[in-house]
Amino acid sequence: MKLLCLSIFIFLSQLASSQSQLDSSRLAIFGDTQLNKTQINQADSLLISAIDYYNRKAQKSYYRFNLNDSEVAIIDSLVDSHQLLKSCQNKNGKLLRRRLKKFNTPQQKYIKQLAVDDSKNIEQIDSIKASGMQRKDPVVLSWGAGGLIALDKYYRQYIVSKLSNGKMRIQARCICDAIIDEVAKTNGKDIWRKRELKVSDAGNCYFEIELDVDRNEAVKMKVNGI
């Protein structure tokens, strides 16, 4: 089987959407083992779940820190509090009475307390991020260029192999419409069905992920950079 290696620089902005199933006409299967319909549906389901996970983290921009949902909620709350405080301060950090007057008495008291706690809150944000950076993400090995992924705009190649223990491994290569259109100009529109494609660069227009149908998990997701 020939491997077509590409190096394409593409800047793509996409909207992400969750979905319950994927288009079978956008799937090509390679390798020494074929997949039955049940296995394909399971692999698709794992892929959808992995991309939903990726998009939730990418959307928050905290993905590089490997934070969990509760940590993200804490940071969001602390950032909102800091922004509220800044809206009531001058450039030197002094609270302005005329701005405080826009709030009722309990709110003014809360904002004054924020001024006292602000340094501590910023330290807490930095501490949470530092802690997260020490962890390995359970799904994503490389976040690449970031940005959201709209999975229905991608073609899928499932490269299937049997391991020595008899288990099955599927490497999914997902390639966006823009790359397929570019490749089709010189290699024909069905090249993605005939050859395994591997793309360099291109941002999140290309990514790979391992789908373990025996363990029912998706791991080692690698998204390209630019």
Backbone as CSV, one residue per row, in Angstrom:
resi,resn,N_x,N_y,N_z,CA_x,CA_y,CA_z,C_x,C_y,C_z
1,MET,0.848,-1.191,0.000,0.000,0.000,0.000,0.890,1.249,0.000
2,LYS,0.701,2.090,-0.964,1.502,3.301,-1.055,1.032,4.321,-0.044
3,LEU,1.951,5.056,0.462,1.634,6.112,1.419,1.886,7.446,0.756
4,LEU,0.845,8.222,0.637,0.969,9.528,-0.002,1.210,10.571,1.075
5,CYS,2.392,11.158,1.094,2.751,12.147,2.105,2.574,13.545,1.527
6,LEU,1.933,14.365,2.268,1.640,15.711,1.811,2.168,16.718,2.805
7,SER,2.516,17.885,2.320,2.837,18.999,3.196,2.039,20.195,2.698
8,ILE,0.994,20.528,3.430,0.074,21.564,2.988,-0.137,22.552,4.128
9,PHE,-0.013,23.809,3.806,-0.257,24.846,4.799,-1.639,25.431,4.544
10,ILE,-2.551,25.187,5.462,-3.920,25.652,5.293,-4.390,26.298,6.586
11,PHE,-4.922,27.490,6.457,-5.497,28.158,7.607,-7.013,28.005,7.493
12,LEU,-7.598,27.287,8.446,-9.017,26.963,8.324,-9.731,27.309,9.610
13,SER,-10.834,28.018,9.496,-11.673,28.325,10.650,-12.949,27.520,10.531
14,GLN,-13.265,26.759,11.594,-14.390,25.858,11.520,-15.274,25.979,12.749
15,LEU,-16.540,25.648,12.591,-17.460,25.559,13.707,-17.600,24.097,14.070
16,ALA,-17.690,23.827,15.359,-17.791,22.446,15.808,-19.225,22.092,16.120
17,SER,-19.583,20.853,15.868,-20.937,20.417,16.201,-20.924,18.962,16.618
18,SER,-21.647,18.635,17.687,-21.773,17.266,18.122,-22.755,16.561,17.194
19,GLN,-22.576,15.247,17.031,-23.475,14.512,16.183,-23.566,13.077,16.669
20,SER,-24.604,12.380,16.268,-24.827,11.032,16.752,-24.247,9.982,15.822
21,GLN,-24.043,10.291,14.546,-23.447,9.347,13.630,-22.698,10.079,12.534
22,LEU,-21.809,9.336,11.876,-20.969,9.922,10.843,-21.354,9.364,9.475
23,ASP,-21.036,10.125,8.445,-21.375,9.783,7.072,-20.488,8.626,6.598
24,SER,-21.096,7.495,6.272,-20.333,6.321,5.843,-19.650,6.544,4.493
25,SER,-20.167,7.475,3.680,-19.552,7.745,2.375,-18.229,8.492,2.513
26,ARG,-17.925,8.968,3.719,-16.667,9.673,3.971,-15.655,8.775,4.686
27,LEU,-15.883,7.475,4.654,-15.010,6.525,5.340,-14.342,5.575,4.358
28,ALA,-13.014,5.386,4.530,-12.262,4.363,3.806,-11.519,3.523,4.834
29,ILE,-11.495,2.206,4.611,-10.872,1.287,5.561,-9.677,0.603,4.895
30,PHE,-8.533,0.605,5.600,-7.311,-0.017,5.109,-6.816,-1.022,6.151
31,GLY,-5.842,-1.829,5.764,-5.242,-2.755,6.704,-5.545,-4.196,6.376
32,ASP,-5.070,-5.093,7.261,-5.198,-6.523,6.995,-6.471,-7.132,7.570
33,THR,-7.305,-6.309,8.172,-8.548,-6.805,8.770,-9.692,-5.870,8.420
34,GLN,-10.773,-6.412,7.979,-11.957,-5.610,7.681,-12.804,-5.413,8.940
35,LEU,-13.610,-4.392,8.923,-14.502,-4.103,10.045,-15.932,-4.403,9.636
36,ASN,-16.683,-4.998,10.569,-18.099,-5.174,10.300,-18.846,-3.904,10.706
37,LYS,-20.140,-3.864,10.429,-20.927,-2.652,10.667,-20.918,-2.257,12.139
38,THR,-21.022,-3.244,13.017,-21.023,-2.956,14.458,-19.713,-2.320,14.891
39,GLN,-18.609,-2.849,14.393,-17.290,-2.310,14.746,-17.100,-0.899,14.184
40,ILE,-17.603,-0.679,12.983,-17.515,0.672,12.398,-18.313,1.663,13.238
41,ASN,-19.514,1.281,13.617,-20.350,2.166,14.445,-19.683,2.455,15.781
42,GLN,-19.047,1.435,16.357,-18.359,1.625,17.630,-17.172,2.567,17.462
43,ALA,-16.404,2.381,16.396,-15.254,3.255,16.139,-15.723,4.693,15.907
44,ASP,-16.785,4.852,15.136,-17.332,6.193,14.893,-17.763,6.846,16.196
45,SER,-18.419,6.064,17.051,-18.891,6.596,18.333,-17.732,7.046,19.210
46,LEU,-16.658,6.257,19.237,-15.466,6.640,20.000,-14.860,7.924,19.453
47,LEU,-14.829,8.038,18.135,-14.269,9.232,17.506,-15.104,10.469,17.837
48,ILE,-16.420,10.334,17.752,-17.306,11.460,18.071,-17.093,11.917,19.515
49,SER,-17.019,10.968,20.439,-16.821,11.306,21.853,-15.494,12.006,22.077
50,ALA,-14.449,11.526,21.399,-13.126,12.139,21.542,-13.115,13.570,21.032
51,ILE,-13.786,13.825,19.910,-13.806,15.173,19.353,-14.666,16.095,20.214
52,ASP,-15.757,15.595,20.769,-16.541,16.395,21.711,-15.669,16.812,22.903
53,TYR,-14.881,15.865,23.402,-13.972,16.134,24.515,-12.945,17.199,24.118
54,TYR,-12.336,17.017,22.948,-11.337,17.972,22.456,-11.939,19.370,22.322
55,ASN,-13.122,19.442,21.718,-13.742,20.752,21.479,-14.122,21.466,22.767
56,ARG,-14.584,20.705,23.761,-14.927,21.333,25.052,-13.707,22.008,25.660
57,LYS,-12.568,21.360,25.560,-11.350,21.939,26.124,-10.814,23.072,25.248
58,ALA,-10.820,22.859,23.935,-10.308,23.885,23.023,-11.137,25.153,23.099
59,GLN,-12.442,25.004,23.294,-13.341,26.156,23.352,-13.022,27.057,24.533
60,LYS,-12.556,26.458,25.616,-12.262,27.224,26.830,-10.874,27.857,26.798
61,SER,-10.058,27.441,25.876,-8.678,27.918,25.730,-7.786,27.494,26.897
62,TYR,-8.343,26.700,27.823,-7.530,26.192,28.937,-6.974,24.802,28.634
63,TYR,-7.159,24.306,27.416,-6.790,22.937,27.108,-5.311,22.665,27.308
64,ARG,-4.469,23.673,27.077,-3.031,23.448,27.198,-2.610,23.206,28.646
65,PHE,-3.499,23.522,29.574,-3.170,23.337,30.984,-3.753,22.041,31.549
66,ASN,-4.464,21.270,30.719,-5.031,19.990,31.146,-5.878,20.123,32.410
67,LEU,-6.782,21.080,32.404,-7.641,21.305,33.566,-8.907,20.480,33.465
68,ASN,-9.439,20.083,34.625,-10.730,19.408,34.618,-11.846,20.451,34.706
69,ASP,-13.094,19.993,34.616,-14.221,20.925,34.542,-14.347,21.798,35.790
70,SER,-14.105,21.220,36.962,-14.234,22.004,38.198,-13.151,23.071,38.283
71,GLU,-11.948,22.754,37.805,-10.863,23.736,37.812,-11.156,24.872,36.841
72,VAL,-11.712,24.519,35.675,-12.092,25.546,34.711,-13.154,26.464,35.305
73,ALA,-14.122,25.878,36.016,-15.186,26.676,36.637,-14.607,27.638,37.675
74,ILE,-13.643,27.181,38.457,-13.002,28.035,39.464,-12.272,29.192,38.787
75,ILE,-11.500,28.877,37.749,-10.757,29.928,37.050,-11.702,30.929,36.409
76,ASP,-12.760,30.433,35.774,-13.741,31.333,35.151,-14.321,32.295,36.173
77,SER,-14.649,31.761,37.350,-15.228,32.593,38.402,-14.234,33.645,38.899
78,LEU,-12.982,33.228,39.075,-11.957,34.157,39.557,-11.644,35.230,38.519
79,VAL,-11.633,34.831,37.250,-11.376,35.805,36.171,-12.519,36.812,36.093
80,ASP,-13.762,36.332,36.205,-14.917,37.235,36.178,-14.848,38.233,37.339
81,SER,-14.461,37.738,38.503,-14.337,38.614,39.670,-13.254,39.667,39.459
82,HIS,-12.156,39.227,38.872,-11.058,40.162,38.606,-11.488,41.237,37.607
83,GLN,-12.231,40.843,36.592,-12.698,41.810,35.593,-13.690,42.794,36.195
84,LEU,-14.535,42.305,37.083,-15.471,43.192,37.774,-14.720,44.221,38.600
85,LEU,-13.707,43.762,39.312,-12.902,44.672,40.115,-12.210,45.716,39.236
86,LYS,-11.638,45.270,38.119,-10.926,46.191,37.229,-11.860,47.273,36.684
87,SER,-13.125,46.921,36.489,-14.074,47.896,35.962,-14.373,49.017,36.948
88,CYS,-13.994,48.802,38.208,-14.248,49.803,39.251,-12.976,50.508,39.703
89,GLN,-11.871,50.218,39.028,-10.592,50.807,39.403,-10.077,51.748,38.318
90,ASN,-9.182,52.638,38.728,-8.450,53.419,37.728,-7.223,52.628,37.314
91,LYS,-6.388,53.217,36.445,-5.255,52.476,35.905,-4.210,52.140,36.963
92,ASN,-4.275,52.825,38.097,-3.342,52.558,39.194,-3.895,51.563,40.205
93,GLY,-5.092,51.051,39.948,-5.678,50.047,40.821,-6.475,50.613,41.982
94,LYS,-6.752,51.908,41.959,-7.521,52.509,43.043,-9.015,52.444,42.722
95,LEU,-9.819,52.061,43.729,-11.264,52.010,43.537,-11.830,53.416,43.376
96,LEU,-12.707,53.565,42.421,-13.320,54.861,42.146,-14.743,54.893,42.690
97,ARG,-15.026,55.881,43.523,-16.348,55.970,44.157,-17.471,56.102,43.136
98,ARG,-17.239,56.911,42.106,-18.299,57.148,41.122,-18.687,55.856,40.397
99,ARG,-17.747,54.946,40.266,-18.074,53.666,39.635,-18.741,52.716,40.624
100,LEU,-18.308,52.783,41.862,-18.926,51.941,42.883,-20.394,52.300,43.108
101,LYS,-20.719,53.574,42.905,-22.093,54.031,43.141,-23.115,53.369,42.219
102,LYS,-22.636,52.750,41.159,-23.541,52.051,40.249,-24.084,50.763,40.864
103,PHE,-23.464,50.332,41.963,-23.838,49.070,42.600,-24.541,49.336,43.927
104,ASN,-25.346,48.369,44.375,-25.996,48.517,45.675,-24.985,48.231,46.790
105,THR,-25.413,48.427,48.025,-24.489,48.321,49.162,-23.829,46.950,49.293
106,PRO,-24.587,45.836,49.223,-23.929,44.523,49.314,-22.917,44.297,48.177
107,GLN,-23.245,44.778,46.999,-22.338,44.604,45.866,-21.066,45.428,46.053
108,GLN,-21.218,46.644,46.590,-20.042,47.472,46.865,-19.134,46.793,47.887
109,LYS,-19.739,46.198,48.891,-18.968,45.498,49.915,-18.209,44.321,49.291
110,TYR,-18.883,43.620,48.385,-18.263,42.473,47.707,-17.081,42.924,46.854
111,ILE,-17.228,44.034,46.146,-16.159,44.531,45.271,-14.963,45.002,46.102
112,LYS,-15.244,45.634,47.232,-14.151,46.063,48.106,-13.376,44.858,48.638
113,GLN,-14.093,43.785,48.914,-13.411,42.565,49.374,-12.585,41.950,48.246
114,LEU,-13.079,42.076,47.014,-12.305,41.591,45.864,-10.968,42.310,45.764
115,ALA,-10.978,43.600,46.076,-9.734,44.377,46.027,-8.719,43.829,47.023
116,VAL,-9.217,43.382,48.170,-8.339,42.800,49.192,-7.803,41.445,48.745
117,ASP,-8.673,40.667,48.083,-8.332,39.280,47.742,-7.721,39.122,46.351
118,ASP,-7.605,40.189,45.580,-7.247,40.059,44.175,-5.906,39.367,43.959
119,SER,-4.891,39.753,44.681,-3.569,39.133,44.511,-3.617,37.646,44.821
120,LYS,-4.351,37.308,45.875,-4.482,35.896,46.252,-5.233,35.113,45.166
121,ASN,-6.246,35.737,44.578,-7.016,35.068,43.528,-6.177,34.818,42.281
122,ILE,-5.348,35.802,41.923,-4.473,35.639,40.762,-3.463,34.518,41.019
123,GLU,-2.950,34.446,42.240,-2.024,33.366,42.594,-2.710,32.008,42.488
124,GLN,-3.988,31.965,42.861,-4.731,30.706,42.779,-4.909,30.270,41.319
125,ILE,-5.184,31.220,40.448,-5.300,30.912,39.017,-3.988,30.324,38.499
126,ASP,-2.888,30.973,38.813,-1.575,30.512,38.360,-1.251,29.128,38.932
127,SER,-1.649,28.906,40.177,-1.376,27.621,40.822,-2.158,26.485,40.159
128,ILE,-3.418,26.738,39.839,-4.238,25.718,39.181,-3.669,25.385,37.809
129,LYS,-3.280,26.409,37.060,-2.705,26.178,35.732,-1.395,25.393,35.836
130,ALA,-0.557,25.755,36.785,0.730,25.069,36.952,0.530,23.606,37.305
131,SER,-0.460,23.340,38.145,-0.767,21.960,38.523,-1.232,21.154,37.321
132,GLY,-2.087,21.766,36.511,-2.607,21.080,35.332,-1.524,20.756,34.322
133,MET,-0.544,21.631,34.204,0.514,21.440,33.217,1.405,20.252,33.550
134,GLN,1.347,19.772,34.789,2.151,18.620,35.175,1.496,17.303,34.780
135,ARG,0.241,17.360,34.342,-0.504,16.143,34.012,-0.422,15.826,32.524
136,LYS,-0.661,14.583,32.218,-0.829,14.170,30.826,-2.320,14.039,30.557
137,ASP,-2.747,14.550,29.418,-4.151,14.440,29.074,-4.468,12.985,28.725
138,PRO,-5.606,12.451,29.178,-5.933,11.041,28.923,-6.262,10.726,27.466
139,VAL,-6.579,11.734,26.673,-6.984,11.510,25.285,-5.999,12.133,24.293
140,VAL,-5.576,13.363,24.554,-4.829,14.147,23.568,-3.334,14.166,23.875
141,LEU,-2.549,13.725,22.900,-1.094,13.814,23.032,-0.582,15.166,22.561
142,SER,-1.168,15.671,21.486,-0.738,16.943,20.917,-1.955,17.752,20.497
143,TRP,-2.062,18.988,21.035,-3.194,19.860,20.718,-3.000,20.597,19.401
144,GLY,-1.788,20.576,18.857,-1.531,21.214,17.579,-1.846,22.695,17.593
145,ALA,-2.474,23.147,16.527,-2.768,24.571,16.372,-3.995,25.009,17.159
146,GLY,-4.684,24.053,17.804,-5.895,24.411,18.544,-7.058,24.686,17.608
147,GLY,-8.103,25.270,18.148,-9.297,25.541,17.350,-10.263,24.379,17.384
148,LEU,-11.517,24.662,17.053,-12.554,23.645,17.103,-12.567,22.780,15.845
149,ILE,-13.058,21.566,16.006,-13.113,20.604,14.909,-14.567,20.255,14.612
150,ALA,-14.985,20.459,13.368,-16.326,20.067,12.915,-16.190,18.733,12.192
151,LEU,-16.449,17.650,12.889,-16.130,16.318,12.394,-16.875,15.948,11.113
152,ASP,-18.059,16.515,10.908,-18.816,16.192,9.695,-18.174,16.783,8.432
153,LYS,-17.163,17.616,8.598,-16.452,18.207,7.461,-15.143,17.467,7.161
154,TYR,-14.985,16.294,7.726,-13.747,15.528,7.563,-14.012,14.184,6.878
155,TYR,-13.026,13.732,6.098,-12.999,12.365,5.587,-12.203,11.516,6.576
156,ARG,-12.590,10.238,6.694,-11.966,9.370,7.687,-11.305,8.175,7.005
157,GLN,-10.081,7.908,7.417,-9.405,6.684,7.027,-9.144,5.873,8.288
158,TYR,-9.670,4.665,8.316,-9.437,3.766,9.450,-8.421,2.714,9.008
159,ILE,-7.226,2.764,9.604,-6.191,1.776,9.301,-6.239,0.727,10.402
160,VAL,-6.651,-0.486,10.032,-6.935,-1.542,11.008,-5.783,-2.535,11.060
161,SER,-5.381,-2.902,12.265,-4.330,-3.909,12.411,-4.656,-4.823,13.591
162,LYS,-4.195,-6.064,13.478,-4.333,-7.029,14.556,-3.039,-7.063,15.354
163,LEU,-3.159,-6.941,16.676,-1.989,-6.981,17.536,-1.619,-8.428,17.840
164,SER,-0.444,-8.631,18.413,0.029,-9.989,18.706,-0.867,-10.718,19.698
165,ASN,-1.571,-9.956,20.533,-2.471,-10.572,21.511,-3.863,-10.838,20.942
166,GLY,-4.014,-10.595,19.642,-5.288,-10.851,19.004,-6.258,-9.683,19.038
167,LYS,-5.901,-8.642,19.757,-6.763,-7.465,19.843,-6.670,-6.642,18.549
168,MET,-7.670,-5.818,18.353,-7.718,-4.990,17.159,-7.385,-3.539,17.503
169,ARG,-6.607,-2.892,16.642,-6.313,-1.469,16.821,-6.667,-0.730,15.543
170,ILE,-7.306,0.414,15.712,-7.678,1.242,14.566,-7.000,2.598,14.705
171,GLN,-6.200,2.935,13.737,-5.677,4.299,13.694,-6.573,5.097,12.758
172,ALA,-7.221,6.110,13.300,-8.085,6.965,12.491,-7.293,8.179,12.033
173,ARG,-7.319,8.420,10.734,-6.737,9.632,10.167,-7.886,10.456,9.601
174,CYS,-8.033,11.658,10.093,-9.165,12.502,9.707,-8.655,13.717,8.937
175,ILE,-9.224,13.913,7.754,-8.694,14.875,6.796,-9.829,15.786,6.336
176,CYS,-9.649,17.074,6.463,-10.741,18.004,6.162,-10.982,18.153,4.660
177,ASP,-12.136,18.705,4.321,-12.537,18.884,2.925,-11.489,19.634,2.105
178,ALA,-10.902,20.681,2.697,-9.965,21.521,1.956,-8.757,20.730,1.470
179,ILE,-8.248,19.819,2.301,-7.102,19.002,1.894,-7.502,18.016,0.805
180,ILE,-8.645,17.358,0.983,-9.107,16.403,-0.029,-9.302,17.105,-1.379
181,ASP,-9.873,18.293,-1.346,-10.073,19.052,-2.597,-8.745,19.385,-3.258
182,GLU,-7.751,19.738,-2.445,-6.437,20.086,-2.979,-5.754,18.857,-3.584
183,VAL,-5.830,17.733,-2.879,-5.215,16.500,-3.352,-5.882,16.020,-4.643
184,ALA,-7.186,16.198,-4.736,-7.945,15.732,-5.894,-7.501,16.401,-7.195
185,LYS,-6.945,17.591,-7.102,-6.535,18.330,-8.302,-5.458,17.592,-9.089
186,THR,-4.600,16.877,-8.388,-3.487,16.189,-9.061,-3.566,14.666,-8.948
187,ASN,-4.376,14.153,-8.022,-4.410,12.713,-7.788,-5.777,12.065,-7.998
188,GLY,-6.774,12.870,-8.348,-8.107,12.326,-8.540,-8.940,12.416,-7.281
189,LYS,-10.239,12.545,-7.445,-11.115,12.813,-6.305,-11.249,11.639,-5.338
190,ASP,-10.939,10.407,-5.801,-11.089,9.237,-4.938,-9.762,8.742,-4.376
191,ILE,-8.722,9.562,-4.458,-7.415,9.133,-3.985,-7.446,8.734,-2.513
192,TRP,-8.274,9.406,-1.737,-8.340,9.114,-0.295,-8.923,7.728,-0.030
193,ARG,-9.661,7.172,-1.000,-10.199,5.815,-0.849,-9.158,4.754,-1.231
194,LYS,-8.147,5.145,-2.021,-7.196,4.192,-2.579,-5.872,4.160,-1.830
195,ARG,-5.494,5.268,-1.234,-4.210,5.352,-0.537,-4.377,5.929,0.855
196,GLU,-3.541,5.448,1.741,-3.487,6.057,3.068,-2.832,7.428,2.931
197,LEU,-3.463,8.412,3.474,-2.926,9.772,3.413,-2.346,10.161,4.763
198,LYS,-1.198,10.794,4.718,-0.601,11.345,5.937,-0.182,12.767,5.634
199,VAL,-0.641,13.697,6.439,-0.484,15.118,6.146,0.419,15.776,7.177
200,SER,1.325,16.622,6.696,2.155,17.437,7.587,1.569,18.846,7.654
201,ASP,1.697,19.450,8.816,1.208,20.821,9.026,-0.328,20.862,8.828
202,ALA,-0.839,21.950,8.304,-2.274,22.124,7.994,-3.151,22.394,9.208
203,GLY,-2.552,22.539,10.386,-3.372,22.821,11.567,-4.348,21.694,11.863
204,ASN,-5.491,22.040,12.449,-6.432,20.980,12.818,-7.241,20.480,11.618
205,CYS,-6.782,20.809,10.421,-7.376,20.255,9.201,-7.002,18.776,9.057
206,TYR,-6.065,18.313,9.880,-5.677,16.906,9.880,-5.337,16.489,11.306
207,PHE,-5.853,15.326,11.704,-5.466,14.779,12.999,-5.555,13.260,12.955
208,GLU,-4.844,12.632,13.887,-4.854,11.176,14.029,-5.263,10.815,15.452
209,ILE,-5.863,9.644,15.592,-6.236,9.175,16.915,-6.374,7.660,16.878
210,GLU,-6.012,6.983,17.962,-6.156,5.537,18.056,-7.501,5.191,18.691
211,LEU,-8.221,4.295,18.049,-9.524,3.851,18.541,-9.394,2.386,18.957
212,ASP,-9.561,2.135,20.236,-9.452,0.775,20.779,-10.855,0.242,21.017
213,VAL,-11.358,-0.543,20.070,-12.730,-1.036,20.179,-12.857,-2.129,21.239
214,ASP,-11.745,-2.770,21.598,-11.794,-3.791,22.638,-11.933,-3.165,24.020
215,ARG,-11.205,-2.083,24.247,-11.304,-1.378,25.534,-12.343,-0.271,25.513
216,ASN,-12.876,-0.012,24.327,-13.877,1.043,24.145,-13.339,2.403,24.577
217,GLU,-12.173,2.764,24.043,-11.566,4.056,24.386,-10.816,4.623,23.188
218,ALA,-10.703,5.938,23.188,-9.937,6.656,22.169,-8.753,7.321,22.854
219,VAL,-7.562,7.141,22.310,-6.348,7.642,22.960,-5.374,8.174,21.908
220,LYS,-4.343,8.860,22.397,-3.212,9.301,21.580,-3.627,10.169,20.409
221,MET,-4.528,11.092,20.649,-4.953,12.013,19.600,-3.843,13.031,19.337
222,LYS,-3.508,13.205,18.077,-2.459,14.154,17.692,-3.002,15.064,16.602
223,VAL,-3.094,16.344,16.916,-3.583,17.335,15.976,-2.393,18.088,15.382
224,ASN,-2.415,18.308,14.093,-1.280,18.973,13.436,-1.146,20.437,13.838
225,GLY,0.067,20.924,13.739,0.324,22.343,13.903,0.297,23.029,12.552
226,ILE,0.759,24.249,12.528,0.768,25.019,11.272,2.195,25.174,10.775
